[in-house]
Amino acid sequence: MVEGIIYRYRTGTPWRDLPESFGSWKTVWKRHRRFSGDGTWDKILTELLTHADEVGLIE
């Protein structure tokens, strides 16, 4: 799922044009929508930035 979402944003392709290797585009879209609505993406970004700061990757 996450790889499909990342692929979509990296390429700019419409959701309906996701390659079948990521599964149903509707399922990928629904997961993205749910993660966006419930704050999951914000939590992931915060955790990644915190870790990067701890190991000195952020100046």
DAWO-V140797 format. One record per helix or strand of 3 or more residues. SS is the DSSP state (H for helix, E for strand). FROM is the first residue (numbers start at 1). TO is the last residue. Records with the same first field share a line. If there is no record, write none. Layout:
SS->FROM-TO + FROM-TO
//
This chain:
H->2-11 + 15-17 + 20-22 + 25-38 + 40-54
//
